[in-house]
């Protein structure tokens, strides 16, 4: 998970970042003394967990949490403070944790374990089939509740785009335009696309889910009947899927904005 730490006291901030990086649940952590710098970072990066000091001069942690949730509803919030009276307000903001300073490695590890177990339980309650495709927020593919790893980011993006097309066929040239919108579709780039397709098929085969992808006569598609997808359920009117959608869909990919806008309109009409 990627973490973001915000505290106006630099010594404390550096200590929190160090604690984060010492824990196996965290594979990256950035620290900020100013809330506005943290928000700028969030606009360009995926952040799974935000550890926030509450009492800060330029913007307090409660207000920062509100703005983080507006931008990234899936980001988990853990507040850090020396004052327990903020606890009620913190949990009204759907905070995942509340740590009293000084924060120790054991305290932080316990909060992270809780978050991880909560997410695991969420998937256990959600995934009723062998293959689950998650599109709300980030794009991921789960097999029996475990996320698969792709050999290349372009392989993952290609599959994401095919999922977005909901089973419609996509030509190689169309796929290329999505993956490399600033490049010419020449012979060299055609070969690169071939490598991406080959690696995608290899990854799916290694995870025993090759049935979700179909390649025939220069076109490709996913087979929607072979997996469960949160957005597909959303469009079918599934109540739990509609309630789970928070306005973010495949956040990493700009081409997903059209579907995201459409889904957001549907969500607003349902309120």
Secondary structure, DSSP 8 states (H G I E B T S, - for coil): -EEEEE-SSHHHHHHHHHHHHTSTT-SEEEEESSHHHHHHHHHHS--SEEEEES--SSS-HHHHHHHHHHH-TT-EEEEEES-GGGHHHHHHTT-SEEEESS--HHHHHHHHHHHHHHHHHHHHHH--SSEEEE-BSS-EEEETTEE---SSHHHHHHHHHHHHTTT--EEHHHHHHHH-TTS---HHHHHHHHHHHHHHHHHHHHTT-GGGEEEETTEEEE-GGGSEEHHHHHHTT-HHHHHH--S-BSTT-GGGHHHHHHHHHHHHHH-
